[in-house]
Amino acid sequence: MFSDTQDGANASIIINSPIETAKVNNVNPEKYLEYLLESRPSADWLDEQLDLLASWSETTREACAI
């Protein structure tokens, strides 16, 4: 809606999706983004490892509580 290009729309959804998911899961969005950047997941991480970074994960909810 507010993006001028497809690339702009793609960039918006990449950043807005984790923010909105954090809000739904009662996680501080700013802390959550910092947590994700500090964790630096890589392409070779297993699904189980990535699940620990999800905003609904108990570990994440404790680390990024509101």
CHARMM internal coordinates of N, CA and C (Angstrom, degrees):
IC EDIT
DIST 1 N 1 CA 1.4360
DIST 1 CA 1 C 1.5309
ANGL 1 N 1 CA 1 C 110.93
DIST 1 C 2 N 1.3401
ANGL 1 CA 1 C 2 N 116.72
DIHE 1 N 1 CA 1 C 2 N -41.67
DIST 2 N 2 CA 1.4550
ANGL 1 C 2 N 2 CA 119.84
DIHE 1 CA 1 C 2 N 2 CA -177.93
DIST 2 CA 2 C 1.5243
ANGL 2 N 2 CA 2 C 112.07
DIHE 1 C 2 N 2 CA 2 C -107.38
DIST 2 C 3 N 1.3187
ANGL 2 CA 2 C 3 N 117.09
DIHE 2 N 2 CA 2 C 3 N 3.64
DIST 3 N 3 CA 1.4522
ANGL 2 C 3 N 3 CA 120.92
DIHE 2 CA 2 C 3 N 3 CA 179.78
DIST 3 CA 3 C 1.5167
ANGL 3 N 3 CA 3 C 110.04
DIHE 2 C 3 N 3 CA 3 C -93.53
DIST 3 C 4 N 1.3308
ANGL 3 CA 3 C 4 N 115.30
DIHE 3 N 3 CA 3 C 4 N 138.43
DIST 4 N 4 CA 1.4636
ANGL 3 C 4 N 4 CA 120.63
DIHE 3 CA 3 C 4 N 4 CA -179.81
DIST 4 CA 4 C 1.5247
ANGL 4 N 4 CA 4 C 112.91
DIHE 3 C 4 N 4 CA 4 C -84.88
DIST 4 C 5 N 1.3309
ANGL 4 CA 4 C 5 N 116.50
DIHE 4 N 4 CA 4 C 5 N -21.08
DIST 5 N 5 CA 1.4623
ANGL 4 C 5 N 5 CA 120.32
DIHE 4 CA 4 C 5 N 5 CA -176.89
DIST 5 CA 5 C 1.5273
ANGL 5 N 5 CA 5 C 110.05
DIHE 4 C 5 N 5 CA 5 C -135.65
DIST 5 C 6 N 1.3202
ANGL 5 CA 5 C 6 N 115.24
DIHE 5 N 5 CA 5 C 6 N 166.30
DIST 6 N 6 CA 1.4638
ANGL 5 C 6 N 6 CA 119.74
DIHE 5 CA 5 C 6 N 6 CA 175.60
DIST 6 CA 6 C 1.5202
ANGL 6 N 6 CA 6 C 110.68
DIHE 5 C 6 N 6 CA 6 C -63.66
DIST 6 C 7 N 1.3275
ANGL 6 CA 6 C 7 N 117.20
DIHE 6 N 6 CA 6 C 7 N -38.83
DIST 7 N 7 CA 1.4656
ANGL 6 C 7 N 7 CA 120.49
DIHE 6 CA 6 C 7 N 7 CA 178.12
DIST 7 CA 7 C 1.5280
ANGL 7 N 7 CA 7 C 110.72
DIHE 6 C 7 N 7 CA 7 C -62.16
DIST 7 C 8 N 1.3135
ANGL 7 CA 7 C 8 N 116.86
DIHE 7 N 7 CA 7 C 8 N -39.50
DIST 8 N 8 CA 1.4547
ANGL 7 C 8 N 8 CA 120.95
DIHE 7 CA 7 C 8 N 8 CA 177.85
DIST 8 CA 8 C 1.5161
ANGL 8 N 8 CA 8 C 111.40
DIHE 7 C 8 N 8 CA 8 C -64.46
DIST 8 C 9 N 1.3194
ANGL 8 CA 8 C 9 N 116.70
DIHE 8 N 8 CA 8 C 9 N -41.28
DIST 9 N 9 CA 1.4642
ANGL 8 C 9 N 9 CA 121.10
DIHE 8 CA 8 C 9 N 9 CA 177.80
DIST 9 CA 9 C 1.5251
ANGL 9 N 9 CA 9 C 110.69
DIHE 8 C 9 N 9 CA 9 C -64.66
DIST 9 C 10 N 1.3268
ANGL 9 CA 9 C 10 N 116.65
DIHE 9 N 9 CA 9 C 10 N -41.54
DIST 10 N 10 CA 1.4691
ANGL 9 C 10 N 10 CA 120.33
DIHE 9 CA 9 C 10 N 10 CA 177.89
DIST 10 CA 10 C 1.5292
ANGL 10 N 10 CA 10 C 110.99
DIHE 9 C 10 N 10 CA 10 C -62.66
DIST 10 C 11 N 1.3126
ANGL 10 CA 10 C 11 N 117.49
DIHE 10 N 10 CA 10 C 11 N -42.84
DIST 11 N 11 CA 1.4622
ANGL 10 C 11 N 11 CA 121.21
DIHE 10 CA 10 C 11 N 11 CA 178.72
DIST 11 CA 11 C 1.5246
ANGL 11 N 11 CA 11 C 110.86
DIHE 10 C 11 N 11 CA 11 C -63.22
DIST 11 C 12 N 1.3160
ANGL 11 CA 11 C 12 N 116.84
DIHE 11 N 11 CA 11 C 12 N -40.04
DIST 12 N 12 CA 1.4663
ANGL 11 C 12 N 12 CA 120.72
DIHE 11 CA 11 C 12 N 12 CA 179.65
DIST 12 CA 12 C 1.5189
ANGL 12 N 12 CA 12 C 111.66
DIHE 11 C 12 N 12 CA 12 C -62.78
DIST 12 C 13 N 1.3083
ANGL 12 CA 12 C 13 N 117.45
DIHE 12 N 12 CA 12 C 13 N -44.15
DIST 13 N 13 CA 1.4640
ANGL 12 C 13 N 13 CA 119.51
DIHE 12 CA 12 C 13 N 13 CA -178.52
DIST 13 CA 13 C 1.5152
ANGL 13 N 13 CA 13 C 111.38
DIHE 12 C 13 N 13 CA 13 C -70.01
DIST 13 C 14 N 1.3197
ANGL 13 CA 13 C 14 N 117.83
DIHE 13 N 13 CA 13 C 14 N -32.16
DIST 14 N 14 CA 1.4670
ANGL 13 C 14 N 14 CA 120.90
DIHE 13 CA 13 C 14 N 14 CA 178.98
DIST 14 CA 14 C 1.5268
ANGL 14 N 14 CA 14 C 110.48
DIHE 13 C 14 N 14 CA 14 C -63.33
DIST 14 C 15 N 1.3032
ANGL 14 CA 14 C 15 N 118.22
DIHE 14 N 14 CA 14 C 15 N -38.52
DIST 15 N 15 CA 1.4616
ANGL 14 C 15 N 15 CA 120.94
DIHE 14 CA 14 C 15 N 15 CA -179.13
DIST 15 CA 15 C 1.5236
ANGL 15 N 15 CA 15 C 111.81
DIHE 14 C 15 N 15 CA 15 C -88.08
DIST 15 C 16 N 1.3262
ANGL 15 CA 15 C 16 N 118.65
DIHE 15 N 15 CA 15 C 16 N -35.44
DIST 16 N 16 CA 1.4606
ANGL 15 C 16 N 16 CA 120.61
DIHE 15 CA 15 C 16 N 16 CA -176.61
DIST 16 CA 16 C 1.5210
ANGL 16 N 16 CA 16 C 113.51
DIHE 15 C 16 N 16 CA 16 C -75.33
DIST 16 C 17 N 1.3040
ANGL 16 CA 16 C 17 N 118.26
DIHE 16 N 16 CA 16 C 17 N -30.17
DIST 17 N 17 CA 1.4600
ANGL 16 C 17 N 17 CA 120.53
DIHE 16 CA 16 C 17 N 17 CA -178.40
DIST 17 CA 17 C 1.5323
ANGL 17 N 17 CA 17 C 112.07
DIHE 16 C 17 N 17 CA 17 C -61.28
DIST 17 C 18 N 1.3358
ANGL 17 CA 17 C 18 N 120.12
DIHE 17 N 17 CA 17 C 18 N -51.52
DIST 18 N 18 CA 1.4740
ANGL 17 C 18 N 18 CA 118.50
DIHE 17 CA 17 C 18 N 18 CA 178.56
DIST 18 CA 18 C 1.5280
ANGL 18 N 18 CA 18 C 112.88
DIHE 17 C 18 N 18 CA 18 C -66.62
DIST 18 C 19 N 1.3091
ANGL 18 CA 18 C 19 N 117.61
DIHE 18 N 18 CA 18 C 19 N -31.36
DIST 19 N 19 CA 1.4653
ANGL 18 C 19 N 19 CA 120.31
DIHE 18 CA 18 C 19 N 19 CA 179.21
DIST 19 CA 19 C 1.5239
ANGL 19 N 19 CA 19 C 109.94
DIHE 18 C 19 N 19 CA 19 C -65.77
DIST 19 C 20 N 1.3105
ANGL 19 CA 19 C 20 N 117.31
DIHE 19 N 19 CA 19 C 20 N -48.37
DIST 20 N 20 CA 1.4631
ANGL 19 C 20 N 20 CA 120.80
DIHE 19 CA 19 C 20 N 20 CA -178.75
DIST 20 CA 20 C 1.5297
ANGL 20 N 20 CA 20 C 111.40
DIHE 19 C 20 N 20 CA 20 C -68.19
DIST 20 C 21 N 1.3223
ANGL 20 CA 20 C 21 N 117.25
DIHE 20 N 20 CA 20 C 21 N -36.46
DIST 21 N 21 CA 1.4572
ANGL 20 C 21 N 21 CA 120.53
DIHE 20 CA 20 C 21 N 21 CA 177.06
DIST 21 CA 21 C 1.5256
ANGL 21 N 21 CA 21 C 110.50
DIHE 20 C 21 N 21 CA 21 C -65.51
DIST 21 C 22 N 1.3213
ANGL 21 CA 21 C 22 N 117.51
DIHE 21 N 21 CA 21 C 22 N -38.39
DIST 22 N 22 CA 1.4660
ANGL 21 C 22 N 22 CA 121.11
DIHE 21 CA 21 C 22 N 22 CA 176.48
DIST 22 CA 22 C 1.5219
ANGL 22 N 22 CA 22 C 110.52
DIHE 21 C 22 N 22 CA 22 C -61.48
DIST 22 C 23 N 1.3198
ANGL 22 CA 22 C 23 N 116.99
DIHE 22 N 22 CA 22 C 23 N -44.05
DIST 23 N 23 CA 1.4665
ANGL 22 C 23 N 23 CA 120.68
DIHE 22 CA 22 C 23 N 23 CA -179.90
DIST 23 CA 23 C 1.5206
ANGL 23 N 23 CA 23 C 111.14
DIHE 22 C 23 N 23 CA 23 C -60.19
DIST 23 C 24 N 1.3246
ANGL 23 CA 23 C 24 N 116.58
DIHE 23 N 23 CA 23 C 24 N -43.67
DIST 24 N 24 CA 1.4613
ANGL 23 C 24 N 24 CA 121.26
DIHE 23 CA 23 C 24 N 24 CA -179.19
DIST 24 CA 24 C 1.5348
ANGL 24 N 24 CA 24 C 111.04
DIHE 23 C 24 N 24 CA 24 C -62.77
DIST 24 C 25 N 1.3261
ANGL 24 CA 24 C 25 N 116.40
DIHE 24 N 24 CA 24 C 25 N -31.74
DIST 25 N 25 CA 1.4579
ANGL 24 C 25 N 25 CA 121.32
DIHE 24 CA 24 C 25 N 25 CA -177.59
DIST 25 CA 25 C 1.5301
ANGL 25 N 25 CA 25 C 113.08
DIHE 24 C 25 N 25 CA 25 C -96.60
DIST 25 C 26 N 1.3337
ANGL 25 CA 25 C 26 N 116.74
DIHE 25 N 25 CA 25 C 26 N 16.88
DIST 26 N 26 CA 1.4671
ANGL 25 C 26 N 26 CA 122.44
DIHE 25 CA 25 C 26 N 26 CA 178.75
DIST 26 CA 26 C 1.5257
ANGL 26 N 26 CA 26 C 113.31
DIHE 25 C 26 N 26 CA 26 C 55.39
DIST 26 C 27 N 1.3289
ANGL 26 CA 26 C 27 N 114.28
DIHE 26 N 26 CA 26 C 27 N 43.42
DIST 27 N 27 CA 1.4600
ANGL 26 C 27 N 27 CA 122.32
DIHE 26 CA 26 C 27 N 27 CA 177.44
DIST 27 CA 27 C 1.5187
ANGL 27 N 27 CA 27 C 107.18
DIHE 26 C 27 N 27 CA 27 C -115.33
DIST 27 C 28 N 1.3236
ANGL 27 CA 27 C 28 N 117.11
DIHE 27 N 27 CA 27 C 28 N 139.01
DIST 28 N 28 CA 1.4573
ANGL 27 C 28 N 28 CA 121.72
DIHE 27 CA 27 C 28 N 28 CA 178.00
DIST 28 CA 28 C 1.5324
ANGL 28 N 28 CA 28 C 108.68
DIHE 27 C 28 N 28 CA 28 C -65.61
DIST 28 C 29 N 1.3363
ANGL 28 CA 28 C 29 N 118.49
DIHE 28 N 28 CA 28 C 29 N 115.72
DIST 29 N 29 CA 1.4714
ANGL 28 C 29 N 29 CA 120.92
DIHE 28 CA 28 C 29 N 29 CA -175.71
DIST 29 CA 29 C 1.5374
ANGL 29 N 29 CA 29 C 113.59
DIHE 28 C 29 N 29 CA 29 C -59.32
DIST 29 C 30 N 1.3246
ANGL 29 CA 29 C 30 N 117.59
DIHE 29 N 29 CA 29 C 30 N -39.60
DIST 30 N 30 CA 1.4700
ANGL 29 C 30 N 30 CA 119.81
DIHE 29 CA 29 C 30 N 30 CA -179.55
DIST 30 CA 30 C 1.5302
ANGL 30 N 30 CA 30 C 110.43
DIHE 29 C 30 N 30 CA 30 C -66.49
DIST 30 C 31 N 1.3236
ANGL 30 CA 30 C 31 N 116.38
DIHE 30 N 30 CA 30 C 31 N -46.30
DIST 31 N 31 CA 1.4632
ANGL 30 C 31 N 31 CA 120.13
DIHE 30 CA 30 C 31 N 31 CA 177.89
DIST 31 CA 31 C 1.5295
ANGL 31 N 31 CA 31 C 110.60
DIHE 30 C 31 N 31 CA 31 C -62.27
DIST 31 C 32 N 1.3310
ANGL 31 CA 31 C 32 N 115.89
DIHE 31 N 31 CA 31 C 32 N -37.59
DIST 32 N 32 CA 1.4652
ANGL 31 C 32 N 32 CA 120.19
DIHE 31 CA 31 C 32 N 32 CA -179.04
DIST 32 CA 32 C 1.5298
ANGL 32 N 32 CA 32 C 111.29
DIHE 31 C 32 N 32 CA 32 C -64.53
DIST 32 C 33 N 1.3245
ANGL 32 CA 32 C 33 N 117.10
DIHE 32 N 32 CA 32 C 33 N -44.25
DIST 33 N 33 CA 1.4719
ANGL 32 C 33 N 33 CA 119.59
DIHE 32 CA 32 C 33 N 33 CA 177.95
DIST 33 CA 33 C 1.5270
ANGL 33 N 33 CA 33 C 110.70
DIHE 32 C 33 N 33 CA 33 C -62.88
DIST 33 C 34 N 1.3240
ANGL 33 CA 33 C 34 N 117.16
DIHE 33 N 33 CA 33 C 34 N -41.53
DIST 34 N 34 CA 1.4710
ANGL 33 C 34 N 34 CA 120.37
DIHE 33 CA 33 C 34 N 34 CA 176.41
DIST 34 CA 34 C 1.5273
ANGL 34 N 34 CA 34 C 110.34
DIHE 33 C 34 N 34 CA 34 C -61.17
DIST 34 C 35 N 1.3307
ANGL 34 CA 34 C 35 N 116.25
DIHE 34 N 34 CA 34 C 35 N -43.56
DIST 35 N 35 CA 1.4596
ANGL 34 C 35 N 35 CA 122.49
DIHE 34 CA 34 C 35 N 35 CA 179.74
DIST 35 CA 35 C 1.5303
ANGL 35 N 35 CA 35 C 110.64
DIHE 34 C 35 N 35 CA 35 C -59.55
DIST 35 C 36 N 1.3281
ANGL 35 CA 35 C 36 N 116.80
DIHE 35 N 35 CA 35 C 36 N -44.35
DIST 36 N 36 CA 1.4609
ANGL 35 C 36 N 36 CA 120.59
DIHE 35 CA 35 C 36 N 36 CA 178.70
DIST 36 CA 36 C 1.5230
ANGL 36 N 36 CA 36 C 111.54
DIHE 35 C 36 N 36 CA 36 C -64.07
DIST 36 C 37 N 1.3319
ANGL 36 CA 36 C 37 N 116.65
DIHE 36 N 36 CA 36 C 37 N -43.67
DIST 37 N 37 CA 1.4617
ANGL 36 C 37 N 37 CA 119.75
DIHE 36 CA 36 C 37 N 37 CA -179.35
DIST 37 CA 37 C 1.5244
ANGL 37 N 37 CA 37 C 111.87
DIHE 36 C 37 N 37 CA 37 C -67.61
DIST 37 C 38 N 1.3169
ANGL 37 CA 37 C 38 N 117.14
DIHE 37 N 37 CA 37 C 38 N -36.62
DIST 38 N 38 CA 1.4636
ANGL 37 C 38 N 38 CA 120.44
DIHE 37 CA 37 C 38 N 38 CA 178.39
DIST 38 CA 38 C 1.5256
ANGL 38 N 38 CA 38 C 111.57
DIHE 37 C 38 N 38 CA 38 C -70.16
DIST 38 C 39 N 1.3245
ANGL 38 CA 38 C 39 N 116.93
DIHE 38 N 38 CA 38 C 39 N -32.16
DIST 39 N 39 CA 1.4687
ANGL 38 C 39 N 39 CA 121.27
DIHE 38 CA 38 C 39 N 39 CA -179.03
DIST 39 CA 39 C 1.5179
ANGL 39 N 39 CA 39 C 112.00
DIHE 38 C 39 N 39 CA 39 C -74.13
DIST 39 C 40 N 1.3106
ANGL 39 CA 39 C 40 N 116.56
DIHE 39 N 39 CA 39 C 40 N -28.56
DIST 40 N 40 CA 1.4648
ANGL 39 C 40 N 40 CA 123.32
DIHE 39 CA 39 C 40 N 40 CA 177.81
DIST 40 CA 40 C 1.5253
ANGL 40 N 40 CA 40 C 114.34
DIHE 39 C 40 N 40 CA 40 C 44.63
DIST 40 C 41 N 1.3243
ANGL 40 CA 40 C 41 N 116.57
DIHE 40 N 40 CA 40 C 41 N 64.66
DIST 41 N 41 CA 1.4685
ANGL 40 C 41 N 41 CA 117.68
DIHE 40 CA 40 C 41 N 41 CA 177.78
DIST 41 CA 41 C 1.5252
ANGL 41 N 41 CA 41 C 110.66
DIHE 40 C 41 N 41 CA 41 C -63.14
DIST 41 C 42 N 1.3083
ANGL 41 CA 41 C 42 N 115.78
DIHE 41 N 41 CA 41 C 42 N 148.54
DIST 42 N 42 CA 1.4602
ANGL 41 C 42 N 42 CA 119.73
DIHE 41 CA 41 C 42 N 42 CA 179.27
DIST 42 CA 42 C 1.5266
ANGL 42 N 42 CA 42 C 109.91
DIHE 41 C 42 N 42 CA 42 C -117.60
DIST 42 C 43 N 1.2964
ANGL 42 CA 42 C 43 N 115.77
DIHE 42 N 42 CA 42 C 43 N 171.09
DIST 43 N 43 CA 1.4664
ANGL 42 C 43 N 43 CA 121.67
DIHE 42 CA 42 C 43 N 43 CA -176.68
DIST 43 CA 43 C 1.5196
ANGL 43 N 43 CA 43 C 112.17
DIHE 42 C 43 N 43 CA 43 C -64.72
DIST 43 C 44 N 1.3290
ANGL 43 CA 43 C 44 N 117.87
DIHE 43 N 43 CA 43 C 44 N -21.11
DIST 44 N 44 CA 1.4580
ANGL 43 C 44 N 44 CA 119.40
DIHE 43 CA 43 C 44 N 44 CA -177.44
DIST 44 CA 44 C 1.5302
ANGL 44 N 44 CA 44 C 113.40
DIHE 43 C 44 N 44 CA 44 C -93.66
DIST 44 C 45 N 1.3201
ANGL 44 CA 44 C 45 N 117.57
DIHE 44 N 44 CA 44 C 45 N 6.26
DIST 45 N 45 CA 1.4668
ANGL 44 C 45 N 45 CA 120.53
DIHE 44 CA 44 C 45 N 45 CA 176.28
DIST 45 CA 45 C 1.5234
ANGL 45 N 45 CA 45 C 109.46
DIHE 44 C 45 N 45 CA 45 C -67.87
DIST 45 C 46 N 1.3026
ANGL 45 CA 45 C 46 N 115.56
DIHE 45 N 45 CA 45 C 46 N 145.23
DIST 46 N 46 CA 1.4607
ANGL 45 C 46 N 46 CA 121.94
DIHE 45 CA 45 C 46 N 46 CA 176.00
DIST 46 CA 46 C 1.5258
ANGL 46 N 46 CA 46 C 109.36
DIHE 45 C 46 N 46 CA 46 C -80.73
DIST 46 C 47 N 1.3272
ANGL 46 CA 46 C 47 N 115.68
DIHE 46 N 46 CA 46 C 47 N 158.58
DIST 47 N 47 CA 1.4649
ANGL 46 C 47 N 47 CA 120.36
DIHE 46 CA 46 C 47 N 47 CA 179.56
DIST 47 CA 47 C 1.5272
ANGL 47 N 47 CA 47 C 111.65
DIHE 46 C 47 N 47 CA 47 C -55.97
DIST 47 C 48 N 1.3326
ANGL 47 CA 47 C 48 N 116.65
DIHE 47 N 47 CA 47 C 48 N -37.51
DIST 48 N 48 CA 1.4618
ANGL 47 C 48 N 48 CA 120.40
DIHE 47 CA 47 C 48 N 48 CA -179.44
DIST 48 CA 48 C 1.5275
ANGL 48 N 48 CA 48 C 111.16
DIHE 47 C 48 N 48 CA 48 C -63.38
DIST 48 C 49 N 1.3268
ANGL 48 CA 48 C 49 N 116.54
DIHE 48 N 48 CA 48 C 49 N -36.36
DIST 49 N 49 CA 1.4633
ANGL 48 C 49 N 49 CA 120.67
DIHE 48 CA 48 C 49 N 49 CA 178.16
DIST 49 CA 49 C 1.5288
ANGL 49 N 49 CA 49 C 110.44
DIHE 48 C 49 N 49 CA 49 C -69.77
DIST 49 C 50 N 1.3115
ANGL 49 CA 49 C 50 N 116.54
DIHE 49 N 49 CA 49 C 50 N -41.39
DIST 50 N 50 CA 1.4609
ANGL 49 C 50 N 50 CA 120.28
DIHE 49 CA 49 C 50 N 50 CA 179.27
DIST 50 CA 50 C 1.5251
ANGL 50 N 50 CA 50 C 111.30
DIHE 49 C 50 N 50 CA 50 C -66.71
DIST 50 C 51 N 1.3313
ANGL 50 CA 50 C 51 N 116.80
DIHE 50 N 50 CA 50 C 51 N -34.24
DIST 51 N 51 CA 1.4697
ANGL 50 C 51 N 51 CA 120.36
DIHE 50 CA 50 C 51 N 51 CA 178.11
DIST 51 CA 51 C 1.5178
ANGL 51 N 51 CA 51 C 111.64
DIHE 50 C 51 N 51 CA 51 C -59.14
DIST 51 C 52 N 1.3206
ANGL 51 CA 51 C 52 N 117.58
DIHE 51 N 51 CA 51 C 52 N -31.50
DIST 52 N 52 CA 1.4637
ANGL 51 C 52 N 52 CA 121.07
DIHE 51 CA 51 C 52 N 52 CA 179.45
DIST 52 CA 52 C 1.5224
ANGL 52 N 52 CA 52 C 112.17
DIHE 51 C 52 N 52 CA 52 C -67.22
DIST 52 C 53 N 1.3301
ANGL 52 CA 52 C 53 N 117.48
DIHE 52 N 52 CA 52 C 53 N -20.49
DIST 53 N 53 CA 1.4682
ANGL 52 C 53 N 53 CA 121.72
DIHE 52 CA 52 C 53 N 53 CA 179.41
DIST 53 CA 53 C 1.5221
ANGL 53 N 53 CA 53 C 113.02
DIHE 52 C 53 N 53 CA 53 C -91.35
DIST 53 C 54 N 1.3176
ANGL 53 CA 53 C 54 N 117.37
DIHE 53 N 53 CA 53 C 54 N -7.41
DIST 54 N 54 CA 1.4671
ANGL 53 C 54 N 54 CA 120.65
DIHE 53 CA 53 C 54 N 54 CA -179.46
DIST 54 CA 54 C 1.5254
ANGL 54 N 54 CA 54 C 109.83
DIHE 53 C 54 N 54 CA 54 C -64.77
DIST 54 C 55 N 1.3223
ANGL 54 CA 54 C 55 N 116.49
DIHE 54 N 54 CA 54 C 55 N 147.57
DIST 55 N 55 CA 1.4637
ANGL 54 C 55 N 55 CA 119.98
DIHE 54 CA 54 C 55 N 55 CA -176.50
DIST 55 CA 55 C 1.5206
ANGL 55 N 55 CA 55 C 112.73
DIHE 54 C 55 N 55 CA 55 C -67.65
DIST 55 C 56 N 1.3336
ANGL 55 CA 55 C 56 N 118.42
DIHE 55 N 55 CA 55 C 56 N -15.19
DIST 56 N 56 CA 1.4549
ANGL 55 C 56 N 56 CA 121.20
DIHE 55 CA 55 C 56 N 56 CA 177.54
DIST 56 CA 56 C 1.5277
ANGL 56 N 56 CA 56 C 112.20
DIHE 55 C 56 N 56 CA 56 C -93.09
DIST 56 C 57 N 1.3398
ANGL 56 CA 56 C 57 N 116.66
DIHE 56 N 56 CA 56 C 57 N -3.34
DIST 57 N 57 CA 1.4603
ANGL 56 C 57 N 57 CA 120.99
DIHE 56 CA 56 C 57 N 57 CA 176.95
DIST 57 CA 57 C 1.5296
ANGL 57 N 57 CA 57 C 109.79
DIHE 56 C 57 N 57 CA 57 C -68.94
DIST 57 C 58 N 1.3325
ANGL 57 CA 57 C 58 N 115.91
DIHE 57 N 57 CA 57 C 58 N 138.83
DIST 58 N 58 CA 1.4668
ANGL 57 C 58 N 58 CA 120.26
DIHE 57 CA 57 C 58 N 58 CA -179.90
DIST 58 CA 58 C 1.5301
ANGL 58 N 58 CA 58 C 110.79
DIHE 57 C 58 N 58 CA 58 C -60.61
DIST 58 C 59 N 1.3340
ANGL 58 CA 58 C 59 N 117.21
DIHE 58 N 58 CA 58 C 59 N -38.67
DIST 59 N 59 CA 1.4583
ANGL 58 C 59 N 59 CA 121.71
DIHE 58 CA 58 C 59 N 59 CA 178.76
DIST 59 CA 59 C 1.5264
ANGL 59 N 59 CA 59 C 110.57
DIHE 58 C 59 N 59 CA 59 C -60.78
DIST 59 C 60 N 1.3048
ANGL 59 CA 59 C 60 N 116.39
DIHE 59 N 59 CA 59 C 60 N -45.93
DIST 60 N 60 CA 1.4609
ANGL 59 C 60 N 60 CA 121.16
DIHE 59 CA 59 C 60 N 60 CA 179.85
DIST 60 CA 60 C 1.5205
ANGL 60 N 60 CA 60 C 110.89
DIHE 59 C 60 N 60 CA 60 C -67.50
DIST 60 C 61 N 1.3102
ANGL 60 CA 60 C 61 N 116.94
DIHE 60 N 60 CA 60 C 61 N -41.92
DIST 61 N 61 CA 1.4689
ANGL 60 C 61 N 61 CA 120.20
DIHE 60 CA 60 C 61 N 61 CA -178.85
DIST 61 CA 61 C 1.5184
ANGL 61 N 61 CA 61 C 111.06
DIHE 60 C 61 N 61 CA 61 C -62.57
DIST 61 C 62 N 1.3325
ANGL 61 CA 61 C 62 N 117.36
DIHE 61 N 61 CA 61 C 62 N -35.43
DIST 62 N 62 CA 1.4683
ANGL 61 C 62 N 62 CA 120.65
DIHE 61 CA 61 C 62 N 62 CA 177.11
DIST 62 CA 62 C 1.5243
ANGL 62 N 62 CA 62 C 110.82
DIHE 61 C 62 N 62 CA 62 C -70.67
DIST 62 C 63 N 1.3225
ANGL 62 CA 62 C 63 N 116.75
DIHE 62 N 62 CA 62 C 63 N -40.64
DIST 63 N 63 CA 1.4598
ANGL 62 C 63 N 63 CA 120.94
DIHE 62 CA 62 C 63 N 63 CA -177.41
DIST 63 CA 63 C 1.5217
ANGL 63 N 63 CA 63 C 112.77
DIHE 62 C 63 N 63 CA 63 C -72.25
DIST 63 C 64 N 1.3302
ANGL 63 CA 63 C 64 N 117.16
DIHE 63 N 63 CA 63 C 64 N -26.86
DIST 64 N 64 CA 1.4634
ANGL 63 C 64 N 64 CA 120.94
DIHE 63 CA 63 C 64 N 64 CA -173.10
DIST 64 CA 64 C 1.5365
ANGL 64 N 64 CA 64 C 112.65
DIHE 63 C 64 N 64 CA 64 C -123.73
DIST 64 C 65 N 1.2983
ANGL 64 CA 64 C 65 N 116.15
DIHE 64 N 64 CA 64 C 65 N 30.75
DIST 65 N 65 CA 1.4612
ANGL 64 C 65 N 65 CA 119.94
DIHE 64 CA 64 C 65 N 65 CA -177.18
DIST 65 CA 65 C 1.5275
ANGL 65 N 65 CA 65 C 111.31
DIHE 64 C 65 N 65 CA 65 C -59.77
DIST 65 C 66 N 1.3118
ANGL 65 CA 65 C 66 N 114.01
DIHE 65 N 65 CA 65 C 66 N 149.25
DIST 66 N 66 CA 1.4814
ANGL 65 C 66 N 66 CA 120.53
DIHE 65 CA 65 C 66 N 66 CA 178.73
DIST 66 CA 66 C 1.5087
ANGL 66 N 66 CA 66 C 108.41
DIHE 65 C 66 N 66 CA 66 C -74.98
END
COOR INIT
IC SEED 1 N 1 CA 1 C
IC BUILD
